Amino acid sequence: MTVKTMIMNLWTVMTPHRSLGLSLGFLLAAGTALGADGEMAPLPLKLPIPAFMGTPTDIPMDPNLVEKPSDKPRPPFMAPKGVQNVAAKKKVISSDKSPITGSLELVTDGDKESNDNSFVELHRKTQWVQIDLEKKHKLYAIVLWHAHNTFQVYHDVVVQVSDDPDFTQGVKTVYNNDQDNSSGLGIGTDKEYFENYEGRLMDAKGVEGRYIRCYSKGSTYSALNRYTEIEAWGIPAE
């Protein structure tokens, strides 16, 4: 039984007692907050093999800017049952017209391992990759793997969604840890984080759009920008 069905059943039972002051609109709004798109279930992520274990010791960490790495598995992320990785095999373009290593289709090919042939590497400074989902989708989670072959923190990680392929209008920011606006996309409030095999899971909160654009500006390991895989979990928008 879906949340919406449960609410409608509750409304039927409460109809003789409307003096309680609750309306159908109120109950449906509550259902939306609880996941009215359907039953909730853990996101069916398939993770790559960990490339390393342990805790970084040689990278200075400001706790106000960088998350402390955890040695525990990430808790399951709940999303509407039936969501799919709608970015799989979709077309990818980039700000870098001549990647140093690899090809752009590797970003959505499903290979998240830390192998030498599983990533594309872009030049220095702020670069982006962009995925065309082919039609508008409602997105619940975006998962990003830059590089999990060694301990490193990527800078100016910004993830945006839009219906405009040029990202000049209707842009919605899902994640932004550029805390000094050095990439010119606005001051971010999210923290930087250490790369690992789980990737960075970002709660997209049901944002709608056709295009996803992910920015970065090198890392503590290299000034280059590596992208191993991007997944976008959602459903077609009505």
PyMOL commands that set and color helices and strands:
alter all, ss='L'
color gray80, all
select helices_A, chain A and resi 3-20+24-34+104-108
alter helices_A, ss='H'
color red, helices_A
select strands_A, chain A and resi 40-42+78-80+84-85+92-94+120-122+127-145+158-162+172-176+200-216+225-227+229-236
alter strands_A, ss='S'
color yellow, strands_A
deselect
rebuild
show_as cartoon
